[in-house]
Amino acid sequence: MTIIINIKPEVQEELSRQAAAHGVDVNSYAASLLEEAAHVPAGSKKLSQAQLEKTLEEIAQFSQKIPVLPDEAFSRESLYRDHD
């Protein structure tokens, strides 16, 4: 289905910015927003290698803020201390 809509220039700029931030073209991004608003599953969303790497980099940028846990935190005794 093809839909033609008129939007304000500032909305178009923001939509383009968000699409670029997600690594997709503006048409695909707008379609995904409409599908989400209509509560229709968008189908299988496969990330390209570049999109996956970008997402992982975004997640990793905060990893230095995660406190280092001692080795004992991952021991069997520590994991199951509330069980017999």
N, C-alpha and C positions, 0 to 999 in steps of 0.2 A: 504494500500500500504506500502510496506517495502522498504526503501532506505538505502543503505550502503554508508557512506561517510568517507573519511579520512581527519582528521583535525589535526592541530599541537597540541602537548601536552599542550602548554600554552593556546590555544583556548579551549581545553577540560577542563582545570582547571577553566578557567573563566566561561564557560558555567555551570559547576558543581556548582561553587560558586553562580552564579545568580539563578540557580534552587533552591538551598538550601535557599537562601534569600527569595524566593517566596513560599517556603514550598512545592515544588513539586519535583518529580523525574526528572532527567535530560532528559529522553526520552520525557516525557510530555511537558517539558519546550521547548525543541528543536522543537517539533511538533507545539507548539503554535507560536513560532517565525516564522516558515515556513508559517503557515496559515496567520499570520499577514502580512508577506512579499508578499504573494500571494493575499492579500486583500479578503480573504474568511472568512466569519464569523466562529468563532470557535465553534459555538453552545452555548448552555446555559452553562455558567460558574458558577458552584455552588461552593462556598467556604465551606470548612470544618469549624467546630467550631474553631479549632486551627488557621486556616488561618484568619478567621474573627477577632479573638481576637488579633492576631499578627498585622493585619492591623490597628485595632483600637488603639492598643498601639503605633504604629508608628505615627499615627495622633496625639494622645494625648501628645506625647513627646514635642510638640511645643506649647501646650495649655497655658503654663505659660507665654508665650510671648504675648498672646492676651490681650489687655487692657480691664479692667472691664468697662462696660458701666453703666451709671446711670439708675435707674428705669424709668426715664422720657423718655428714648430712646425707650421704648417699649409701650408707651401710645398710645391710639387711635389718640389723637391730634397730636402727633409727627409723627405717620405713615402717616396720611392723611392731613398734614398741607398744601400741595400744591393743595388739592382738596376742593371743596365746600361741 
